[in-house]
Amino acid sequence: DHRDLHSFPTRRSSDLKARYGTLLEYMRVRANAGTTVEELAEVAGRSYDRLSREFRRDFGRTLKEFLAAELCRRAESRLRRGDLSIKEIAAELGFGSEFYFSRFFRRHTGMAPRDYRQSRF
């Protein structure tokens, strides 16, 4: 179940944007593999428990799941562009090594980054 702001009716979407806009923008632009849920709670100005509970209720997935999906989206975008090596993408997204990035990417997409890149060209 992949829910984001675009999958809700307009009124619901604007409510979520008002409630989570800063947090979602942070995850879209600045979050990386080292980002913790505690850090996200601080960005959102809520307690860890409250944010986790409300986010799950509103999006149907945990913050960690949402963050992983966002990291995959950013990784896929960079892999499609083709201007960075997989090692450079891993570093840009905050992974400690190409190996950990590849393992993460495969777990979440079912494909190795190299295979994903080759299948898109």
Buried (B, 14 or more C-beta within 10 A) or exposed (E): EEBBBEEBEEEEBEEBBEBBEEBBEBBEEEBBBEBEBEBBBBBBEBEBEEBBEBBBEBBEBEBBBBBBBBBBEBBBEBBEEEEEEBBEBBBBBBBEEBEEBBEBBBEBBEBBBEBBBEEEE
